[in-house]
Amino acid sequence: MLIAPSLLSCDFARFGEEIERVDKAGADIMHLDIMDGHFVPNLTFGAPVIKKLRKYTDKPFDVHLMISEPYKYIDDFCDAGADIISFHTESDSDIKKTIEKIKERGVKPALAIKPKTPFDVVLPYLDDLYMVLVMTVEPGFGGQSFMADMMPKVEKIKEECKRRNLPVLLEVDGGIAKDTIACASKSGVDICVAGTAVFGEKDVEKAIKDLKDLCE
């Protein structure tokens, strides 16, 4: 299991130091949530902030775009240092064109789906994807409860990837903690985004190790 701390839960006043802290503690990926106040009812930060943060770690930046028109901003986030860009099937941008633009920039494309979106929406695009992100909470705010009923979606997407021999990774985001991560692991999840379960603990290194150990 790869652990991607959700930087939405870190201390924004010490953003760079927080990245260094989880990097040294064993985080595999840095998850950055971008919200526009329109697609989801919250505002976070944009590409200029990510560009400034890039120097604090060599770990991959997993940039999750919860914005209405991701296509318009792909170049900005690629220029800022994104390694993976996930955008929502429910957004207003053309899915195929947006995936193509991400790939043209040498960045890994990923599709994200909200809890009410059926899993099969992503199936036509699997051949071109690095990852699928299944939201296990309604996107917009951290600290919500894990939706275990999203796991059948993960399992079905995983089954289709295996059937087509595709190395697509499955990521979940929302409510991941010590009491939920084993459920995600058993369903075939490869990457767990964890916010409060990492940043809410005094010993971040132990928190990450404990989450990984629960998946063995």
Buried (B, 14 or more C-beta within 10 A) or exposed (E): BBBBBBBBBBEEEEBEEBBEBBBEBBBBBBBBBBBBEEBBEBEBBBBEBBBBBBEBBEBBBBBBBBBBBBBEBBBBBBEBBBBBBBBBBBBEBEBEEBBBBBBEBEBBBBBBBBBEBEBEEBBEBBEBBBBBBBBBBBBBBBEBEBBEEBBEBBBBBBEBBEEEEEEBBBBBBBBBBBEBBBBBBEBBBBBBBBBBBBBBBEEBBEBBBBBBEBBE
